[in-house]
Amino acid sequence: MSALTTVLLNLFVIYAAARLAGLLCARLGQPVVVGELLAGVMIGPHALGLVGVPSAGVIDLFGGNHALAERALDLVLESFAEVGVIVLLFTVGLETRPSDLLRVGVRSALAGTLGVAAPFALGFALMRATDHPGIESAFVATAMVATSVGITARVLQELGVLQSREARVILGAAVIDDVLGLIALAIVSAVSAGGSSGYEVAIVAGQAVAFVAFVAWAGTHVTRRFSVHVQRLDALTPNDLPLNVSLLLMLGLAALAGLLGLAGIIGAFLAGMILAESSDQFALDERSKPIYEFLVPFFFVYIGGEVDPRSLADGGVLLLALAITAVAVVSKLIGAGGAMWGTGRRSMAIVGVGMVPRGEVGLIVAGIGLSKGIVPEEIFSVVVVMSLATTLIAPVLLNSLYARQRVRAGRASASESVERR
């Protein structure tokens, strides 16, 4: 089997599994993303091995080196997954106007800051209490910091509540969360290398903050000015000019974010956000929907496929993984949820749960620690379990929280109707 055929077959299996599992979850009243994640676990290289396993043709292409062929195939699938999550955050940005985020700016800043501080402090304390080295504890704590906003964004989008106050707080906090998580990773990496981190960390932090602030401010003003010209040219060209310009902006800002050390999804989210003012005018949501439907499932199936169920065979590893997962959930509820104090228990719970998923962010941090030889295999497995567990927990809890809200709203509406009669 040729290399191209192998890749195409893997993509076919991933997409088919995502759609079937998503349909089943939807019929059961659960978020589609849960089905996609579980499908990834089942068909991944650590379980059934239907994807991520190189064929003889791919192995021959790399001179018989099985490990190199496996990594090459994984890189192709990972690239599809990353483009998928970039498209997801772009479409979420299209539904998030900068003015909406500014209205919840203080809450978002507080949720993002406390949502980083609490997991790091509690995670580090737990690892040290179980006699793990300081730098190893710091890497695990850092992996517990950043939220994988792609998971939450997908659920909020499915539920149709992206315009709610809680959703805006979560999205704003996720940007701050990512910047602070980047700074934490830079500090821990510098300390592990034995170097002085002060100047380098300050540069990284400054670049991150300046990038987010400049794009959010300047991008919105530029878009308003040039949207008229795009509309005029759209009538003169055979191509879908608004969509093409939007996709160029999405990829450009995602790449620029990556060059600055930020996650590409932040750039994609900002691209969507600065186009939000023109989204209705150009029907960007509808125009980008086919791209979204095709690419986004690859991300969630790929994340699920990263999990090795065999890592739970060791009782000690399983116990630590459960403890770390519990701390990861509780710390976000305390930190991010606590930032909503005074707005009601339901709002506190929604924001806290919305910030729970760690997803690919935790895996990336743990992977860096593993490659540096700081985090051993068993601790990497612990972080993987934590990342997957928090990713699976959040959609189910969010769905339940909003379902209760709809039930209460329905009861209130019914009682109002009775009173009027």
N, C-alpha and C positions, 0 to 999 in steps of 0.2 A: 504494500500500500504506500503510495507516494505521500510526501510531507503535506502537500496541499489537501489531499483527500482526508488525511488524518485530522487536520485542523477543521475541515468542513464537517466531518462526522462528529467531532467533539462539540462543535457549535450547534449542530442539529439536535444532539442528545440533550444538551443543556437547555436549549429553547423549548423542546418538547416537554422535558421534565418540569420546567418552570411553569409552563402553561397548564399542564395537567394537575400539578400540585396546587397551583394557585386557584384553579377552578374548584378543586375539592374543598379547599379551605373556605372559599367564598360560599359554597353550598352549606358549609357547617357554621357559617356566621363569624368566621375568623378572618383577620387581615390576610390578604394575598401574600404579603411578604413572608409570613410565617411558613407557608407552604413552600415558597421558593428557597428559603434557608434550609428547611428539612430535606428538600429534594437534593440540594447540594451535598448535604451530609451523606445521603444514601448512595448517590451515584459517583461521589468523589473517589480519588485514588486510594483513600484509606478504608473504604468500605467495599462497594461493589466493583469499583475500578472501571466504570463505564466511560469516564473522562479523565484526562490528565495523565494517561498512561501512553507513552510513545510507542508507535508501531515499529516493525522491523525496518521499514523504509526510512523513518526518521532517525533511528539509531544508526543505520548505515551512513546517513548523511553526516553524522558527527563522528565518523571513524570507529563505530562500535562502542562509543562511550555512552552507556545507558544513563548515567547521572546527568551528563551534559545535555543529552537529548530530552530528558524529562524536564530539565530546567528551561530549555528553549520552548517546549510546548507550553509549559506553565506561564512563560513570559507572554506568549501570544494570547492565552486565555485571560491573563491578568490585565493585558492592555484593553481587551474588549470590556472587561469588568470596570476598569477605571473610566473609560469613555462613557459607559453606562451611568455611573454615579455622577459624572460631570453633567450629563444631560439631565439627570434627575434634579440636581441642585439648580441648574439653569431654569428649568420649568417652575421650580418652587420660587425662585427669585422673580419670575414673571408675575407671580401673584402677590408679591411683597413690595409695596411702595415704600420708598425711604421715609415718607411722612408718617407712615404707619409705625415704623420702627422707632422713629423719634418720639412718638407718643408714649412708648414704653421703654425709653432709653435708660432711665434710672433703674427700673426693675431688671432690665436685661443685663446691665452692667453688674448689678448686685448678684443676680443669678449666675452669671458667668464666672465672677470672681469667687464667690462662695462655693460654687460647683466645682472649682478647681482645688481650692484650699482644703476643703473637708476630705475628699477622697485621698489626696496626697498624704495628709497628716495621719488619717486613720489607717490607710494602707501601709505606710511606712512603719507605724507603730505595731501593726499586726505582724509584719514580717520580722521585725526586730524581736518581738516577744516570742517568736518561734525559732529564735537563734540563727537567723540568716544574716550574712554579712551586710554591712551598711550600704555599699554601692549596689549590691543585688537588690536589697530592699528598696533603694531609691528608684531603680529601673522598674520594678513592679508597681511602685506607687505612681510613677509617671505614666505607666500604661493604664492606670485606673483613672487618670485625670480627664483626658479629652473625650468629648462626646462624639459619636458617629451620627451626625445629624441626618445623614441620608436615610437611616432607618426610620427615625421619627417623622421626617418630612414626608416619606412615602405613606405612612399611616395617616397622618393629618390630611394629606391630599386625598386619600381614599375615603376618609370620613367627611370630606368637604368642609373642614373647619379651619382652613389656613388663614381666614380673615378674623378668627377669634383673637381676643387679647392674649390668651395663654400661648397660642401658636406664635404670635409675633414676639412675645417675650423669649420663647424657646429659640427661635431663629436668630434673634439679636444676640442672645447669650451664647449661642453656638459659635458665632464669629469671635467673640471675646475669649471664649473657651479655647478655641483653636490657637489664637495668638499666645495666650498664657501657657498652653500646653507646649507650644513650640519653644518658648523661653525655658520652661522646665526641662525639656529634652536637651536643649543646648547646654544648660548648666550641668546636668547629670553626665552628659557625654564628655564635656570638658573636664570635669572632676575625675571621671574614670580614666581619661587619658593622662591625668597627672599634670595638666597644664593650667595656666591662669585663664579664667573664663570671663573676668569682668568686662574687658573692652569688647570682646567678641559677642558676648551676650547682649551688651548694650546696642551694638550695631544691628544684630538680628532683630531685637525688640523694636528698635527705631524704624527699621525697614518695614516690618510687619504692620505697625500702627500707621505709618505714613501711607503705605499702599492701600489699606482699607479705607482710611479717611479720604485720601485724594480721589480714589475711584468713585466712592459713594457720592462725593460732593461734585467733582468736575464732570463725571460721567453723566449725571442727571441733567446738568445744564447743557452739555454738548448735545445730548439726545434730543432735548426739547427744541434746540435750534435747528438741527439737521433733519428732524423727522419730516418736515415739510418738503425738503428737497428729495428725500427718499421716496415720498409718496408721489411726487411729480415724475421722477425717473422710473418708478415702478410701472407707470402707465405706458412708458415708451420702450420697455425691454421685455423680451419673451420669457426671461427667467423670473423666478420668485425672489425679487431683489430684497424685500424686507427680511425674509427668512435667511437668505444667504448672508446678509450683513450681520444679522443676529448671531448666526453660527460662527462667523469669523470673529466676532467680538467675544463670544463664549470661549472658543479655543484659544484666542490670543490672551485673554485675561487669566485663563486657567494655566497656560504655559508661563506667563509672567509671574503668577503666584508661586509656581514651582521653582522658578529661578531665584526667587527671594527666600525660598525655604519653607513657604507656606504650603498647605494642602491645595491641590489644584481645584478642589471643589469650592474653596472660598472664592477664587477668581470667577468660577462659573456662576456661583450664587450672586456675586456682585454684578456680573454682566446681565443676568436676568433682572436684578433689582433696578438697575439704571434704565432698563427697557420697559419696566412695568408701566410707566406713564404712557407709553405708546402701544402697550400690548393690546388693548381693546381696539385701538385705531387700525392696527395692521392684522388683527386676529392671530397674533403669534402663538397663542395657546393651541388653537386648532391646527395651525400650519405645522407646528412642531410635534403634534401628538403621535403621528406614525413613527417618527424617529424615537420618541420616548417609549412607545409600546414595544419596539424591536430591541433596543439596546439595554434598557434598565434591568430587565430580569437577569441578564448575564452577571451583573454585579452581585446580586443576592445569592444566586446559585454558587458562584465562585467562592464567596465568603464561607458558605456552608461546607464546601468541599475542602477547605483548609483544615477542618477539624478531624483529628484522628481519635475515634472512639476507644481505641486500645489504650490510650494514655490514661484512661480511668481505671485500668486494671489494678494499679498499685493503690492500696487502701490509704496510705499516707498522702499520696498525691491527690486522691479524690477528696479526702477530708480538708486538705489545705485549699483545694479549688473551691469547695463549697463555702469555706470561711471567707475567702477572698471575694467570692461572688456576693455573699451576704453583705460584706462591708461595702462593696462597690455600689450595691443598690441603696443601702441605708444612707451612705454618705451623700449621694446625690439628692435623696429625699430631704435630708437635713440641710444641705448646702443650698442647692438650687431651689428646692421647694420652700425652704425657710425664707428665701428672698421675697416670696409672695405673701408674707405674713400680713394679715389685715384684709386680705381679699377673699377670704373664705377657704375652708378646708379643701373643697373640690379643686379650686384653682391652684392651691399649693401642691396637691397631689398630681395634677396634670403636668405642671411644669417640672416637678421633681421626677416623675416617671419619664417625661419626654426627654430628659437629659441623661437617663440611665444607660442607653445602648453605647457600648464601646466599639463593637464591630471591628472594622479593618484598622482603626486607629490604634487600638490596643495591640493588635497583631504586628503592626509596623514597629512600634516601640520595642516590643518583646523581641522581634526579629533583629533589631539593631543590637540589643543586649546579647542575643545569642551569637551573632556574627563577631562580636568583640570578645567573646569568651567569658563574659561577665555573668550571663544568665545561663544556667545549665539546662539540659533538655527537659528535666522534670518540671522546672519552674516555668519554662516556656509553655509546656502543656497546661500548667495551671492558668496562665494568662489566656491561652486559647480557649479553655473551658469558660473562664470568666467572660471573655468577649462574646462567645456564642450564647451563653446563658442570658446575659444582660440584653443581647440583641433579640432573643426569643421572648423574654419576659415582657419587655416594654410594649410591643404591639398588642399583646393580649390584654395587658392592664389598661392601656389607653382606650382600646375598643370598649372595655367594660365601663370605664369612667364616663365616656361619652354616651354609651348606651343608657346608663342610669340618668344622665342629664336629659336625654330625649324622653325617657319615661316620665320623669318629673315634669318636664315641659308639657307633655301630653296630658298629664293629670291636671295641671294648673289650667290648661286651656279648656279641658272638659268641665272643670268646676266653674270657670268663668261663664261658660255657655249656660250652665244650669242656673247660675245666679241671675243672668239676664232674662231667662224665661220666667 
